[in-house]
Amino acid sequence: MPKLTFALDDEPVTALRQMAQRRRKPQSLIVREAIARYAEGEDVLSDRDRERLLRVVRRIRTGPATRSQRG
């Protein structure tokens, strides 16, 4: 497993240490779990993008038909 070095502000470090102690897990595991959860959410649309796509769908549904209706 690769080892990484990075800097964090005091507040996230305090939160990380508290979570690790409360859950009785290593800090590195807490960070890995947080990154995994964050990555899962990356495929989810933001509220802004969702609203933009819904506007497009509404416009398409309420607009005139572009092809003749066959029945």
N, C-alpha and C positions, 0 to 999 in steps of 0.2 A: 504494500500500500504506500503510495507516495506521501511524503511529509511536506507540508506547506508552512510558510511563515508569512504572517500578515499582521497588520496593526488594527486595533479597534479602539474606539473611544471608551472612556471609563464606564459609561452607563450600560452598553451592551455586554461588557466584560462582567460587570456585577450581575446582570440578569443571567448570563450564561452560567456563572458560578453558582448562583442560587438555584437555578433549574437543575443543574447537575447534582447538587447536594440533595435537593428535595426528591429527585427521582432516583438517587443513588446509582447514577450512570456516569461514565467518563464524559468530560466536556467535549471531547472529539466526537463521541456518539451523538450528543445533543446537536452539534453543528451538522453532522452528516444527515441526521433526521430532518433538521430544519431545511437544509438545502434540497433534500428529496421532496419535501412537501411543497416548497417554493417552485421547484421544477414541474411538479404535477399541475400546478395552477397556471403555468405558462401557456397552456393550450386553451385556456378559458378566455373568452372575449372580455374586454373591458366594457364598462357600462357605455362609454362613448361609442365604441365600435358596434356593440349590440344595437344601440339606438339607430346608428347610421344604416346598418343592414336592415333593420325593421322598416325604416322609412323607404328604402328601395323596394322591399317586398310589398309594402302597402301601395306604393306608386304603381307597381306592375299590376297588382290585383285590381286596382280601381281604374286603370287606364283602358283605352279601347283595345279590343282584340286585334292582333296583328295578322291572324290567319282566319280563314273562314271556318265556321263551326260545322263540323260534320257530325251527323247524328245517326 
